[in-house]
Amino acid sequence: MGGAHGLELTGVAGDPGSAVHKLDPRAKVVGLFAVTVIAVSASLDRWPVFVACAAMLAAVATVARVSPATLWRRGLVILPLILVVAVFLPFLREGGDTWEIGFLTVSQAGLTIFGEVSAKAMIGTLAAVLLAATTSFPAVLRGLERLRVPRLLVLIAGLMHRYLFVLAGELLRMRASARARCYRPRSALRAGALGRITGAFLLRAHARGERVHRAMLARGYTGTMPHDEPLRLARADVAFVACVAGPLLALRVWTAVAW
């Protein structure tokens, strides 16, 4: 199971004793979500908003001592999925000047939309990665629950997160078993064997999930996860939200009115 923990992308990074790490998870969820919403609400011609949002996230990462390498490594898991879709926008959107690149036509409007989507995706991804790097996943779920997010959604997210490790453990065991039997998927002739392995993996993962669920029920699970101590908002939490969201919101309003 050691390899399964290598799939952990939501582990706490940086300095666990920093002021950001010690904040109430609700404050971090609200503050970083506000940064994302403000960035998403702006258009590319309001570029100071994007610069300010990126600078604010960089400042939070600096205080939390989360290295740029950590943010980059974790962001690479999400960001390419968004950019793969956005990269086609310059060729599909019409409007403004156009340029010919071989048999493709690039429009100015398409490039603008591409830049806008890319900037918003990077800020949103950075905010999510920063939240995951400074807050454990169970703490995030507790914060969401206290913020009145529907309990069913929080429960599903928590079980999905835990079940990923069940799947990873079964996959690692089956891979070790296949290698012990000299299985090497080097040709299309092994497709049948690969299909049987996939089917067996799904069946074993389902059975393992049932065993985990029965074990949880035997330990008194009633649909909610027990917590050691209640969450309490402090002045530092309110100050964090105000310092993060306040200046960005003021800048967003100013660019909308006077820019």
C-alpha atoms as one frame of an Amber mdcrd trajectory, in Angstrom:
protein
   0.000   0.000   0.000   3.003   2.274   0.166   2.706   3.014  -3.528  -0.906
   3.999  -3.081   0.121   6.876  -0.908   2.135   8.192  -3.828  -1.192   9.068
  -5.403  -1.915  11.524  -2.592  -2.312  14.916  -4.229  -4.109  16.616  -1.367
  -1.471  16.167   1.325  -0.397  19.147   3.368   2.780  20.817   2.099   4.865
  23.769   3.177   5.246  24.726   6.841   2.480  23.093   8.961   3.123  25.689
  11.643   2.533  28.703   9.395  -0.275  31.173   9.999  -2.085  29.992   6.862
  -2.010  26.328   7.865  -3.457  27.171  11.291  -6.451  29.058   9.898  -9.959
  27.670  10.142 -10.683  25.665   6.964 -13.818  27.720   6.377 -11.747  30.897
   6.149  -9.421  29.351   3.575 -12.297  27.923   1.538 -14.141  31.256   1.460
 -11.033  33.354   0.828  -9.584  31.245  -1.977 -13.010  30.673  -3.526 -13.520
  34.445  -3.554 -10.244  34.882  -5.450 -11.423  32.375  -8.049 -14.856  33.975
  -8.443 -13.374  37.462  -8.817 -10.963  36.224 -11.490 -13.685  34.350 -13.360
 -15.953  37.419 -13.351 -13.354  39.607 -15.118 -12.678  39.822 -18.833  -9.200
  39.876 -20.325  -9.220  43.643 -20.881  -9.464  43.974 -17.079  -6.024  42.412
 -16.834  -5.082  44.137 -13.527  -7.622  41.864 -11.823  -5.795  38.741 -13.029
  -2.435  40.159 -11.999  -3.758  41.059  -8.547  -5.353  37.620  -8.050  -2.128
  35.867  -9.027  -0.110  38.153  -6.743  -2.479  37.498  -3.833  -2.193  33.725
  -4.268   1.579  34.035  -4.496   1.586  36.009  -1.248  -0.501  33.342   0.518
   1.822  30.617  -0.793   4.834  32.573   0.461   3.392  32.937   3.960   2.515
  29.226   3.990   5.986  28.391   2.638   4.563  26.283  -0.164   7.258  26.122
  -2.820   6.577  27.006  -6.476   7.764  23.496  -7.387   5.003  21.970  -5.265
   2.346  24.211  -6.797   3.614  23.483 -10.300   3.801  19.713  -9.770   0.299
  19.466  -8.364  -1.144  21.929 -10.857   0.098  19.802 -13.740  -2.462  17.173
 -12.763  -5.408  19.501 -13.460  -4.277  22.338 -15.715  -3.474  20.345 -18.895
  -7.013  18.926 -18.950  -8.405  22.456 -19.159  -5.855  23.802 -21.623  -6.389
  20.878 -24.008  -9.932  22.139 -24.516  -8.978  25.830 -24.583  -6.252  25.389
 -27.216  -8.887  24.874 -29.918 -10.663  28.177 -29.227  -8.405  30.378 -31.435
  -9.360  28.241 -34.429 -13.088  27.942 -33.703 -14.069  31.441 -32.596 -14.646
  34.064 -35.308 -14.250  37.822 -34.990 -11.641  40.562 -35.414  -8.492  40.144
 -37.472  -7.550  36.721 -38.783  -4.238  35.033 -39.613  -3.562  32.021 -41.773
  -1.362  29.249 -40.352  -1.182  26.592 -43.010  -4.714  25.332 -43.534  -5.892
  26.804 -40.208  -7.312  30.265 -39.543  -6.651  31.986 -36.231  -8.936  34.838
 -35.174  -8.214  37.695 -32.820 -11.409  36.982 -30.892 -10.358  33.349 -30.539
  -6.966  34.335 -29.138  -8.661  36.684 -26.674 -10.975  33.936 -25.459  -8.029
  31.538 -25.216  -6.063  33.999 -23.088  -9.079  34.635 -20.883  -9.824  30.943
 -20.322  -6.156  30.160 -19.691  -5.758  32.957 -17.123  -8.910  31.968 -15.265
  -7.964  28.283 -15.349  -4.494  28.964 -13.959  -5.806  31.137 -11.119  -8.555
  28.662 -10.240  -6.133  25.743 -10.333  -3.575  27.600  -8.221  -6.242  28.463
  -5.634  -7.408  24.838  -5.427  -3.856  23.506  -5.154  -3.023  26.076  -2.492
  -6.081  25.079  -0.463  -5.101  21.411  -0.702  -1.505  22.195   0.252  -2.467
  24.075   3.414  -5.494  22.072   4.573  -6.014  18.343   4.979  -8.862  16.871
   2.962 -10.930  15.898   6.048 -10.570  19.475   7.316 -11.790  20.830   3.969
 -14.822  18.545   4.190 -15.532  19.762   7.730 -15.290  23.338   6.541 -17.670
  22.701   3.656 -20.125  21.002   5.987 -20.050  23.954   8.393 -20.553  26.310
   5.435 -23.882  24.563   4.858 -22.835  22.690   1.728 -25.345  19.810   1.349
 -24.202  17.006   3.636 -24.794  14.392   0.948 -22.315  16.095  -1.399 -19.734
  16.328   1.380 -20.256  12.664   2.238 -19.875  11.583  -1.394 -16.686  13.612
  -1.772 -15.225  12.108   1.397 -16.046   8.533   0.418 -14.699   9.056  -3.109
 -11.435  10.367  -1.694 -11.057   7.356   0.587 -12.132   4.870  -2.085  -9.371
   6.090  -4.400  -6.890   4.459  -2.057  -8.895   1.231  -2.047  -8.739   1.178
  -5.855  -5.051   2.058  -5.846  -4.270  -0.728  -3.395  -6.115  -3.343  -5.446
  -4.461  -2.135  -8.642  -0.976  -2.327  -7.133  -1.589  -5.840  -5.811  -2.915
  -7.054  -9.161   0.000  -5.484 -11.002   2.466  -7.230  -8.702   0.614 -10.507
  -9.205   0.648 -10.123 -12.998   4.368  -9.359 -13.023   5.045 -12.398 -10.847
   3.373 -14.455 -13.587   5.615 -12.855 -16.244   2.814 -10.820 -17.828   4.238
  -8.157 -20.149   1.666  -6.192 -22.265   3.917  -5.761 -25.294   1.514  -6.496
 -28.131  -2.138  -6.221 -29.115  -2.396 -10.009 -28.726  -2.457  -9.453 -24.967
  -5.612  -7.308 -25.176  -7.790 -10.223 -24.053  -5.687 -10.768 -20.956  -5.757
  -7.051 -20.217  -9.549  -7.085 -20.455  -9.783  -9.978 -18.005  -7.443  -8.180
 -15.611  -9.605  -5.055 -15.818 -12.764  -7.040 -15.096 -11.144  -8.810 -12.159
  -9.900  -5.460 -10.855 -13.397  -3.977 -10.841 -14.867  -7.037  -9.100 -12.133
  -7.104  -6.464 -12.416  -3.368  -5.879 -16.191  -3.677  -5.416 -15.753  -6.548
  -2.956 -13.107  -4.593  -1.071 -15.410  -1.587  -0.902 -18.175  -3.763   0.562
 -15.809  -5.047   3.232 -14.729  -1.510   4.095 -18.373  -0.406   4.348 -19.271
  -3.304   6.652 -16.262  -2.488   8.816 -17.418   1.134   9.055 -20.921   0.052
  10.091 -19.451  -2.282  12.711 -17.604   0.697  14.178 -20.785   2.736  14.535
 -20.799   4.688  11.259 -24.152   6.478  10.851 -23.576   8.601   7.745 -21.416
  11.310   9.288 -17.757  11.304  10.209 -16.935  11.907  13.898 -14.864  14.992
  14.729 -12.447  15.474  17.590 -13.330  19.091  18.326 -15.669  21.749  16.876
 -14.441  24.458  14.537 -14.261  27.992  15.896 -13.711  31.148  13.901 -11.108
  33.494  15.334 -10.173  37.067  14.488  -7.295  35.806  12.365  -9.743  33.862
  10.187 -11.956  36.891   9.579  -8.882  39.030   8.916  -7.611  36.513   6.362
 -10.854  36.597   4.387 -10.990  40.399   4.558  -7.353  40.846   3.504  -7.604
  38.363   0.648 -11.036  39.135  -0.771 -11.425  42.814   0.161  -8.705  44.419
  -2.009  -9.480  42.153  -4.953 -13.193  42.917  -4.765 -12.482  46.649  -4.611
 -10.189  46.389  -7.637 -12.807  44.372  -9.520 -15.465  47.014  -8.859 -13.082
  49.818  -9.857 -12.175  48.153 -13.151 -15.856  47.568 -13.888 -16.780  51.209
 -13.234 -13.769  53.316 -14.193 -11.567  51.145 -16.427
